Amino acid sequence: MTYAEREQIFAKEYLTIADLQDLLGLTYSAAATLIRTIKRSYDRLHIQGKIHVQDYIDFFELNGSTRYLSKLKAGEP
């Protein structure tokens, strides 16, 4: 996956099953299971099959301020 593809996915407010398949190289079933797992702890949207980007970041305890923002926002050239 290229940085541009990753940036396009995280430019939205939510992630879908298809997004998780692309990001993590999962099957449809595994991506759907992961979304349900994340929703057990974090569920800002309350929409079936979608999670908020921040829920993904919180679940995996990621530093969303650098990796998942655009290069310009993250302070990179």
N, CA, C and O atoms as a GROMACS GRO file, in nm:
protein
  308
    1MET      N    1   0.085  -0.118   0.000
    1MET     CA    2   0.000   0.000   0.000
    1MET      C    3   0.089   0.124   0.000
    1MET      O    4   0.186   0.132   0.075
    2THR      N    5   0.056   0.217  -0.085
    2THR     CA    6   0.134   0.340  -0.092
    2THR      C    7   0.087   0.439   0.014
    2THR      O    8  -0.022   0.426   0.071
    3TYR      N    9   0.171   0.538   0.039
    3TYR     CA   10   0.134   0.641   0.134
    3TYR      C   11   0.008   0.715   0.086
    3TYR      O   12  -0.079   0.748   0.167
    4ALA      N   13  -0.001   0.739  -0.043
    4ALA     CA   14  -0.118   0.809  -0.099
    4ALA      C   15  -0.246   0.730  -0.075
    4ALA      O   16  -0.349   0.788  -0.042
    5GLU      N   17  -0.240   0.598  -0.091
    5GLU     CA   18  -0.358   0.514  -0.066
    5GLU      C   19  -0.396   0.518   0.081
    5GLU      O   20  -0.514   0.529   0.115
    6ARG      N   21  -0.297   0.509   0.168
    6ARG     CA   22  -0.322   0.516   0.312
    6ARG      C   23  -0.382   0.652   0.349
    6ARG      O   24  -0.477   0.660   0.427
    7GLU      N   25  -0.325   0.758   0.292
    7GLU     CA   26  -0.374   0.892   0.320
    7GLU      C   27  -0.519   0.908   0.275
    7GLU      O   28  -0.599   0.972   0.343
    8GLN      N   29  -0.553   0.850   0.160
    8GLN     CA   30  -0.690   0.858   0.108
    8GLN      C   31  -0.787   0.787   0.201
    8GLN      O   32  -0.898   0.837   0.224
    9ILE      N   33  -0.749   0.673   0.254
    9ILE     CA   34  -0.836   0.600   0.346
    9ILE      C   35  -0.858   0.679   0.475
    9ILE      O   36  -0.971   0.691   0.522
   10PHE      N   37  -0.750   0.735   0.530
   10PHE     CA   38  -0.762   0.806   0.657
   10PHE      C   39  -0.811   0.949   0.642
   10PHE      O   40  -0.828   1.019   0.742
   11ALA      N   41  -0.834   0.995   0.520
   11ALA     CA   42  -0.890   1.128   0.498
   11ALA      C   43  -1.039   1.130   0.533
   11ALA      O   44  -1.096   1.237   0.557
   12LYS      N   45  -1.101   1.013   0.537
   12LYS     CA   46  -1.244   1.003   0.572
   12LYS      C   47  -1.259   1.002   0.725
   12LYS      O   48  -1.161   0.984   0.797
   13GLU      N   49  -1.379   1.020   0.772
   13GLU     CA   50  -1.407   1.015   0.915
   13GLU      C   51  -1.426   0.872   0.966
   13GLU      O   52  -1.427   0.849   1.087
   14TYR      N   53  -1.441   0.778   0.875
   14TYR     CA   54  -1.471   0.642   0.915
   14TYR      C   55  -1.392   0.542   0.831
   14TYR      O   56  -1.340   0.576   0.724
   15LEU      N   57  -1.384   0.420   0.881
   15LEU     CA   58  -1.322   0.309   0.808
   15LEU      C   59  -1.427   0.201   0.787
   15LEU      O   60  -1.510   0.175   0.875
   16THR      N   61  -1.424   0.140   0.671
   16THR     CA   62  -1.516   0.032   0.639
   16THR      C   63  -1.443  -0.102   0.644
   16THR      O   64  -1.322  -0.108   0.662
   17ILE      N   65  -1.519  -0.208   0.627
   17ILE     CA   66  -1.460  -0.342   0.619
   17ILE      C   67  -1.359  -0.346   0.505
   17ILE      O   68  -1.250  -0.400   0.520
   18ALA      N   69  -1.395  -0.290   0.391
   18ALA     CA   70  -1.304  -0.288   0.274
   18ALA      C   71  -1.176  -0.211   0.306
   18ALA      O   72  -1.068  -0.250   0.262
   19ASP      N   73  -1.188  -0.101   0.381
   19ASP     CA   74  -1.070  -0.024   0.418
   19ASP      C   75  -0.974  -0.109   0.503
   19ASP      O   76  -0.854  -0.108   0.480
   20LEU      N   77  -1.029  -0.181   0.600
   20LEU     CA   78  -0.944  -0.265   0.685
   20LEU      C   79  -0.883  -0.379   0.606
   20LEU      O   80  -0.770  -0.420   0.632
   21GLN      N   81  -0.957  -0.431   0.508
   21GLN     CA   82  -0.901  -0.534   0.420
   21GLN      C   83  -0.776  -0.479   0.350
   21GLN      O   84  -0.673  -0.545   0.346
   22ASP      N   85  -0.786  -0.359   0.296
   22ASP     CA   86  -0.675  -0.298   0.224
   22ASP      C   87  -0.560  -0.263   0.318
   22ASP      O   88  -0.444  -0.291   0.287
   23LEU      N   89  -0.592  -0.202   0.431
   23LEU     CA   90  -0.488  -0.157   0.525
   23LEU      C   91  -0.408  -0.272   0.583
   23LEU      O   92  -0.285  -0.266   0.594
   24LEU      N   93  -0.479  -0.378   0.621
   24LEU     CA   94  -0.416  -0.485   0.697
   24LEU      C   95  -0.401  -0.615   0.620
   24LEU      O   96  -0.347  -0.712   0.673
   25GLY      N   97  -0.448  -0.619   0.497
   25GLY     CA   98  -0.437  -0.740   0.417
   25GLY      C   99  -0.522  -0.854   0.469
   25GLY      O  100  -0.480  -0.970   0.466
   26LEU      N  101  -0.640  -0.822   0.518
   26LEU     CA  102  -0.730  -0.921   0.577
   26LEU      C  103  -0.834  -0.969   0.476
   26LEU      O  104  -0.862  -0.903   0.376
   27THR      N  105  -0.891  -1.084   0.505
   27THR     CA  106  -1.007  -1.130   0.429
   27THR      C  107  -1.128  -1.049   0.475
   27THR      O  108  -1.122  -0.980   0.577
   28TYR      N  109  -1.236  -1.057   0.399
   28TYR     CA  110  -1.359  -0.987   0.437
   28TYR      C  111  -1.404  -1.030   0.577
   28TYR      O  112  -1.437  -0.946   0.661
   29SER      N  113  -1.404  -1.159   0.600
   29SER     CA  114  -1.450  -1.212   0.729
   29SER      C  115  -1.363  -1.163   0.844
   29SER      O  116  -1.415  -1.124   0.948
   30ALA      N  117  -1.233  -1.165   0.826
   30ALA     CA  118  -1.142  -1.120   0.932
   30ALA      C  119  -1.157  -0.971   0.958
   30ALA      O  120  -1.153  -0.928   1.073
   31ALA      N  121  -1.174  -0.892   0.852
   31ALA     CA  122  -1.192  -0.747   0.868
   31ALA      C  123  -1.324  -0.717   0.939
   31ALA      O  124  -1.329  -0.628   1.024
   32ALA      N  125  -1.429  -0.789   0.907
   32ALA     CA  126  -1.558  -0.770   0.973
   32ALA      C  127  -1.549  -0.808   1.121
   32ALA      O  128  -1.606  -0.740   1.206
   33THR      N  129  -1.478  -0.915   1.150
   33THR     CA  130  -1.457  -0.956   1.289
   33THR      C  131  -1.379  -0.849   1.365
   33THR      O  132  -1.411  -0.819   1.480
   34LEU      N  133  -1.277  -0.792   1.302
   34LEU     CA  134  -1.199  -0.688   1.366
   34LEU      C  135  -1.284  -0.565   1.395
   34LEU      O  136  -1.271  -0.505   1.502
   35ILE      N  137  -1.368  -0.527   1.302
   35ILE     CA  138  -1.457  -0.412   1.327
   35ILE      C  139  -1.547  -0.440   1.447
   35ILE      O  140  -1.566  -0.353   1.532
   36ARG      N  141  -1.603  -0.559   1.454
   36ARG     CA  142  -1.688  -0.593   1.569
   36ARG      C  143  -1.608  -0.591   1.699
   36ARG      O  144  -1.659  -0.547   1.802
   37THR      N  145  -1.485  -0.636   1.695
   37THR     CA  146  -1.399  -0.635   1.813
   37THR      C  147  -1.370  -0.492   1.857
   37THR      O  148  -1.378  -0.461   1.976
   38ILE      N  149  -1.338  -0.406   1.764
   38ILE     CA  150  -1.313  -0.265   1.796
   38ILE      C  151  -1.438  -0.201   1.854
   38ILE      O  152  -1.430  -0.124   1.950
   39LYS      N  153  -1.554  -0.232   1.796
   39LYS     CA  154  -1.680  -0.173   1.841
   39LYS      C  155  -1.716  -0.212   1.985
   39LYS      O  156  -1.790  -0.140   2.052
   40ARG      N  157  -1.664  -0.324   2.032
   40ARG     CA  158  -1.692  -0.363   2.171
   40ARG      C  159  -1.629  -0.264   2.270
   40ARG      O  160  -1.680  -0.247   2.382
   41SER      N  161  -1.520  -0.200   2.230
   41SER     CA  162  -1.452  -0.105   2.318
   41SER      C  163  -1.475   0.040   2.278
   41SER      O  164  -1.484   0.128   2.363
   42TYR      N  165  -1.486   0.063   2.148
   42TYR     CA  166  -1.499   0.200   2.096
   42TYR      C  167  -1.604   0.200   1.986
   42TYR      O  168  -1.596   0.121   1.892
   43ASP      N  169  -1.702   0.288   1.998
   43ASP     CA  170  -1.805   0.294   1.893
   43ASP      C  171  -1.868   0.432   1.888
   43ASP      O  172  -1.980   0.451   1.936
   44ARG      N  173  -1.797   0.526   1.832
   44ARG     CA  174  -1.847   0.662   1.821
   44ARG      C  175  -1.960   0.676   1.719
   44ARG      O  176  -2.048   0.760   1.735
   45LEU      N  177  -1.957   0.594   1.615
   45LEU     CA  178  -2.052   0.610   1.505
   45LEU      C  179  -2.184   0.537   1.525
   45LEU      O  180  -2.289   0.588   1.488
   46HIS      N  181  -2.180   0.420   1.583
   46HIS     CA  182  -2.299   0.336   1.598
   46HIS      C  183  -2.360   0.304   1.461
   46HIS      O  184  -2.483   0.305   1.445
   47ILE      N  185  -2.274   0.275   1.363
   47ILE     CA  186  -2.318   0.238   1.229
   47ILE      C  187  -2.257   0.103   1.195
   47ILE      O  188  -2.136   0.084   1.204
   48GLN      N  189  -2.341   0.010   1.158
   48GLN     CA  190  -2.295  -0.125   1.128
   48GLN      C  191  -2.194  -0.125   1.013
   48GLN      O  192  -2.215  -0.061   0.910
   49GLY      N  193  -2.083  -0.196   1.032
   49GLY     CA  194  -1.983  -0.212   0.927
   49GLY      C  195  -1.886  -0.096   0.913
   49GLY      O  196  -1.803  -0.096   0.822
   50LYS      N  197  -1.896   0.005   1.002
   50LYS     CA  198  -1.807   0.120   0.996
   50LYS      C  199  -1.760   0.156   1.135
   50LYS      O  200  -1.834   0.143   1.233
   51ILE      N  201  -1.635   0.202   1.142
   51ILE     CA  202  -1.583   0.254   1.268
   51ILE      C  203  -1.522   0.391   1.242
   51ILE      O  204  -1.474   0.419   1.132
   52HIS      N  205  -1.525   0.475   1.342
   52HIS     CA  206  -1.462   0.606   1.331
   52HIS      C  207  -1.311   0.587   1.328
   52HIS      O  208  -1.258   0.497   1.393
   53VAL      N  209  -1.241   0.671   1.253
   53VAL     CA  210  -1.094   0.661   1.244
   53VAL      C  211  -1.032   0.668   1.384
   53VAL      O  212  -0.937   0.596   1.413
   54GLN      N  213  -1.085   0.756   1.469
   54GLN     CA  214  -1.029   0.769   1.603
   54GLN      C  215  -1.047   0.642   1.685
   54GLN      O  216  -0.964   0.610   1.769
   55ASP      N  217  -1.156   0.568   1.661
   55ASP     CA  218  -1.175   0.440   1.730
   55ASP      C  219  -1.065   0.342   1.690
   55ASP      O  220  -1.014   0.268   1.775
   56TYR      N  221  -1.028   0.340   1.563
   56TYR     CA  222  -0.920   0.255   1.514
   56TYR      C  223  -0.788   0.294   1.582
   56TYR      O  224  -0.714   0.208   1.630
   57ILE      N  225  -0.760   0.423   1.585
   57ILE     CA  226  -0.637   0.473   1.646
   57ILE      C  227  -0.634   0.441   1.795
   57ILE      O  228  -0.530   0.398   1.847
   58ASP      N  229  -0.745   0.461   1.864
   58ASP     CA  230  -0.752   0.432   2.007
   58ASP      C  231  -0.736   0.283   2.034
   58ASP      O  232  -0.665   0.244   2.126
   59PHE      N  233  -0.802   0.199   1.955
   59PHE     CA  234  -0.797   0.054   1.976
   59PHE      C  235  -0.654   0.002   1.966
   59PHE      O  236  -0.611  -0.080   2.048
   60PHE      N  237  -0.582   0.048   1.865
   60PHE     CA  238  -0.446  -0.001   1.845
   60PHE      C  239  -0.342   0.084   1.918
   60PHE      O  240  -0.221   0.061   1.905
   61GLU      N  241  -0.389   0.182   1.995
   61GLU     CA  242  -0.302   0.270   2.073
   61GLU      C  243  -0.193   0.331   1.985
   61GLU      O  244  -0.074   0.328   2.018
   62LEU      N  245  -0.238   0.388   1.872
   62LEU     CA  246  -0.146   0.447   1.775
   62LEU      C  247  -0.132   0.596   1.799
   62LEU      O  248  -0.219   0.659   1.861
   63ASN      N  249  -0.024   0.652   1.752
   63ASN     CA  250  -0.004   0.796   1.755
   63ASN      C  251  -0.063   0.852   1.626
   63ASN      O  252   0.007   0.866   1.526
   64GLY      N  253  -0.188   0.885   1.628
   64GLY     CA  254  -0.258   0.930   1.510
   64GLY      C  255  -0.217   1.067   1.462
   64GLY      O  256  -0.246   1.104   1.349
   65SER      N  257  -0.149   1.144   1.546
   65SER     CA  258  -0.113   1.279   1.508
   65SER      C  259   0.000   1.284   1.406
   65SER      O  260   0.021   1.387   1.344
   66THR      N  261   0.074   1.176   1.389
   66THR     CA  262   0.184   1.179   1.294
   66THR      C  263   0.165   1.081   1.178
   66THR      O  264   0.181   1.120   1.062
   67ARG      N  265   0.133   0.959   1.207
   67ARG     CA  266   0.130   0.858   1.102
   67ARG      C  267   0.009   0.869   1.011
   67ARG      O  268   0.019   0.840   0.892
   68TYR      N  269  -0.104   0.911   1.064
   68TYR     CA  270  -0.228   0.903   0.988
   68TYR      C  271  -0.278   1.038   0.937
   68TYR      O  272  -0.388   1.047   0.882
   69LEU      N  273  -0.198   1.142   0.955
   69LEU     CA  274  -0.231   1.271   0.897
   69LEU      C  275  -0.153   1.289   0.768
   69LEU      O  276  -0.056   1.217   0.743
   70SER      N  277  -0.194   1.384   0.688
   70SER     CA  278  -0.120   1.409   0.564
   70SER      C  279   0.021   1.454   0.598
   70SER      O  280   0.048   1.499   0.709
   71LYS      N  281   0.111   1.441   0.502
   71LYS     CA  282   0.249   1.479   0.524
   71LYS      C  283   0.262   1.625   0.565
   71LYS      O  284   0.343   1.658   0.652
   72LEU      N  285   0.184   1.712   0.505
   72LEU     CA  286   0.191   1.854   0.540
   72LEU      C  287   0.143   1.879   0.682
   72LEU      O  288   0.204   1.958   0.754
   73LYS      N  289   0.037   1.814   0.722
   73LYS     CA  290  -0.014   1.830   0.858
   73LYS      C  291   0.081   1.772   0.961
   73LYS      O  292   0.091   1.822   1.073
   74ALA      N  293   0.151   1.666   0.924
   74ALA     CA  294   0.242   1.600   1.016
   74ALA      C  295   0.378   1.669   1.022
   74ALA      O  296   0.465   1.627   1.098
   75GLY      N  297   0.398   1.775   0.943
   75GLY     CA  298   0.521   1.849   0.946
   75GLY      C  299   0.632   1.793   0.858
   75GLY      O  300   0.748   1.830   0.874
   76GLU      N  301   0.598   1.705   0.765
   76GLU     CA  302   0.697   1.648   0.676
   76GLU      C  303   0.699   1.728   0.546
   76GLU      O  304   0.597   1.787   0.510
   77PRO      N  305   0.811   1.731   0.475
   77PRO     CA  306   0.818   1.807   0.348
   77PRO      C  307   0.730   1.749   0.239
   77PRO      O  308   0.726   1.803   0.128
   0.00000   0.00000   0.00000
